[in-house]
Amino acid sequence: MRDARMDADGIWEEDFDQAGRRAGRMLESIEMMQADLEKITGLGEAASGQVKVTVAADGKVLEVVFGPRISRLSSWTLAEHVLLAAHDAQHDAERKTQDLMREALDGFDPATAKTRLDRLLRLQW
């Protein structure tokens, strides 16, 4: 039996305390994770490795490198390969970010949270 008080909505005081402690632990984890997030980069390649793009965790392009055979491509084709490599690099960075979050925030799955948020945003109010 519980010794704590219950409010008018049927929520136990100890439930608030437990949620507060969990939120505190999550904030500590997030603060420690911030430095690791800043180090995350994603790498994407296209045109058989002749185009390489590196992005930061936020998707910002940090570097684009072309291999020696890249001059054989038309400008249109080169642009397509740069976009493909950048897209792959962003997915790589996103995957690494989600892995870090799963590790740091026990029980939290960013992909599931994103799916639920997307569903909520599509609701007609």
C-alpha positions in Angstrom: 0.0 0.0 0.0 1.2 3.5 -0.8 2.0 6.0 2.0 2.2 9.0 -0.3 -0.7 11.4 -1.0 -2.8 11.3 -4.1 -4.0 14.5 -5.9 -7.4 15.1 -7.3 -6.5 13.6 -10.7 -5.4 10.3 -9.1 -1.7 10.8 -9.5 0.5 9.7 -6.6 3.0 12.1 -5.2 5.7 9.5 -5.4 5.0 9.2 -9.2 5.9 12.8 -9.5 9.1 12.3 -7.5 10.1 9.3 -9.6 9.4 11.2 -12.8 11.5 14.1 -11.5 14.4 11.9 -10.7 14.3 10.2 -14.1 14.1 13.5 -15.8 17.2 14.7 -13.8 19.1 11.6 -14.9 18.1 12.2 -18.5 19.3 15.8 -18.4 22.7 14.6 -16.9 23.0 12.1 -19.7 22.1 14.7 -22.4 24.7 17.1 -21.0 27.4 14.4 -21.1 26.3 13.3 -24.6 26.6 16.9 -26.0 30.3 16.7 -26.4 30.0 13.3 -28.2 27.3 14.7 -30.5 29.6 17.5 -31.6 32.1 14.8 -32.7 29.7 12.8 -34.9 30.3 13.0 -38.6 28.6 11.0 -41.4 30.3 9.8 -44.5 28.7 9.2 -47.9 30.2 8.1 -51.2 29.0 7.9 -54.8 30.4 7.3 -58.3 32.4 4.3 -57.1 34.1 6.3 -54.3 35.0 9.2 -56.6 32.8 11.5 -54.7 33.0 11.6 -50.9 31.0 13.9 -48.6 31.4 14.4 -44.9 28.6 16.0 -42.8 28.2 17.1 -39.2 25.6 15.5 -36.9 23.2 18.4 -37.9 23.6 17.6 -41.6 25.9 20.5 -42.4 28.3 19.6 -45.2 31.9 19.8 -43.8 33.8 18.4 -46.8 33.4 17.3 -50.4 36.3 15.3 -52.0 36.6 14.3 -55.6 38.7 11.4 -56.8 41.1 11.7 -59.8 38.7 10.2 -62.3 35.8 12.6 -61.5 36.7 14.9 -64.5 35.2 12.3 -66.8 31.7 13.0 -65.6 29.4 15.7 -66.9 28.6 18.6 -64.6 25.0 17.3 -64.4 26.1 13.8 -63.4 28.7 15.2 -61.0 26.0 17.2 -59.2 23.7 14.1 -58.9 26.6 12.1 -57.4 27.4 14.9 -54.9 23.7 15.0 -53.8 23.6 11.2 -53.5 26.8 11.2 -51.4 25.5 14.1 -49.2 22.2 12.3 -48.6 24.0 9.1 -47.6 26.3 11.0 -45.3 23.3 12.6 -43.6 21.8 9.2 -43.1 25.0 7.9 -41.7 25.2 10.9 -39.2 21.6 10.4 -38.2 22.2 6.7 -37.5 25.3 7.4 -35.4 23.3 10.1 -33.5 20.5 7.7 -32.8 22.9 5.0 -31.7 24.5 7.5 -29.2 21.1 8.5 -27.9 20.0 4.9 -27.4 23.2 4.2 -25.5 23.1 7.4 -23.3 19.3 7.5 -22.6 18.4 4.0 -21.5 15.1 2.9 -22.9 14.8 5.8 -25.4 14.5 5.0 -29.1 14.7 8.1 -31.2 13.3 6.4 -34.3 10.2 5.3 -32.4 9.9 8.8 -30.9 10.1 10.4 -34.4 7.5 8.0 -35.8 5.1 8.9 -33.0 5.7 12.6 -33.4 5.2 12.4 -37.1 1.9 10.6 -36.5 0.8 13.3 -34.0 1.7 16.1 -36.4 -0.5 14.5 -39.1 -3.6 14.4 -36.9 -6.4 16.8 -37.8 -7.3 18.9 -34.8 
